[in-house]
Amino acid sequence: MTSSKPKLHVICGRIAAGKSTLAARLSEPAHIVCISEDDWLSALYGTQMQTVQDYVKFSAKLREVMTPHISQLLKAGLSVVLDYHANTIENRRWMRECAAQAGAEVLLHLLEVDEETCWQRLLDRNACREHPFQPSRAQFIQICKHYAPPQPEESFAIQIHRAG
């Protein structure tokens, strides 16, 4: 347990912008827990996830289970890094609710990486086959259509991370 107020770190950035890499870096101190949506979805649903619609369905189920878990970790005084995408208003609202249930602060990390760079990174990631999911170009385009960076009216504390 730490003496400072626990913090929920959330990460917004296009697919393959480096969210998981940043999440790993943010969770290096021993008192910070990283929860990876991709790891959980892969372990629970693996080959059942073939489409973006599958992801939406299974992600919603996982969120139901994770909400009290995340809040409990924060209430216990641990900071949490969510290696989930904070790319939609709905996801960011859910993340803020998890923190609010625990009285924790929220810091949004915004990865400013352009779409073409993300596509090249995704090609490289897919070629390595180390990531549990290898989206196609069509899936990449579909996912990018839903990317919505945070707006001032959402009132997040934001730390910007730029490519390079």
N, C-alpha and C positions, 0 to 999 in steps of 0.2 A: 504494500500500500504506500502511496506517495503522500506527501504533505500538501501538495498543491491540488487545486481543483482538477478533477479528471476532465479530459478533453476528448471529444469525438472528432477524429480527422476524417473528412470525406473528400473524395477526389473526382474532379470533373475534367474530362478530356475525351477526345474522340477515341474510337477503337484503335488500339495499337499506338496510342500517344505516349505510353509509358506509365500508366496508372499502377500496374503491379510492381514495377521497378521502384517507383516512388513509395508505394505502400511498404515495401520491404525496408527501404532506407528509413522511413519515418518510424518504423517499429523496432529499430535496432536496440533502443534502451530496454532493459529487462522488464520494466514496469509498464510497457506498452504492448498491447495484444493486437495482432493483425488477424482479421477475419476475411478470408478470400472467398468470394462468391463462386468463382470458377472452380476452386478446389472442392467446395461442398457440392456444387451442381454435378461436377464430374464424378465424384464418389457416389452420390445418391442416384443420379439419373443417366450418367455415361452415354451409352449408345442410343438411349431414348431421345436425346436432344439432337435433332437433325435440322430443324428449321428455326427461324427467328420466333415463330409462334410457339414452338416447343419451349424455347428459352423463356418467353414471357410467362407461360403457364407454370413452369417449374420454379422460376424465380419468385413468383408470387407465393407459391407454397413454402419456399425456403424463408421468405421474409416473415411469414406468420410464425415460424418457429424461432427465428433469430431475434425478433423484436424484444421479447422478454430477456433473452440471453444477453444481448448487447446492453440493455438497461441494467441488468444485474451486475455485469462487469463494471460498468461506470459507477453504479452505486457502491460497489466494493472499493472504489478509489482508483481503479485502473483506467488509464487512457486507452482508447481503442482506435485503431486505424481500420476503416472499412475499405477493403479492396473490392468495392462494388463501384459501379459507375454512378456518379451523381450528375448524369447528363440530361435528366428530365426534371421538370418542376415536381412531378409526382414522387420521384425517387428522393429528391432533396427534401421534400415535405416529410416523407417517412423517416429519413435520417434525423431530421431535426426533432421529430416526435420521440425517437429513441433517446436522444440526449435530454429532451425536456422531462421525460419520465424519471430520469435519474438526477436532474438538476445539474447536468454537465454543460460545459461550453462546447461550441461547434466551431471548427476551423475548416473552411473549404479551400482546398488546394486546386487551383485552376491551371491545367496544362495547356499552354498555348502552342499547339502544334498543328500545322496546316494539314488539310486532307490528303494531299499528294504524298507528303512525308509519311503520314500514317499508313497509306496504302503500301508504300515501299517497305515499311517496317513489318506490316502484316505479311507481305510476300516472304520476307526473310524468316519471320516467325513460323509461318506455315511450312517452309522448306525444312526447318530444323525439326519439326514435328514434336517439340518438347512441350508445347502448350496443349491442354486437353481438347481444345476446339480449334479447327482450321476453317474459318469462314471463307466462302467464295467471294469473288468480285461482286456478284449480285447481292449477296448478304451484306457485304461491306457497304455498298451503296444504300441498301435498305436501312441499315443501322445508322448510317450517317445522317439520314433524313430526320431522325428523331433527336439529334444532338441539339440541345438548347443551353447555351452558356447561361450562367446565373445573371439575373437582372437586379438592378439596384433595389427595387421594391422587395426583394427577398431578404434583404438586410443581413447577408452573411458577412462575417469577417473573412476576407479572402487573401490568400497568399498566392501570387502568380509565379509559375515556373515556365520559362520559355525554352524552346528546343535549342540544343547546342549549348 
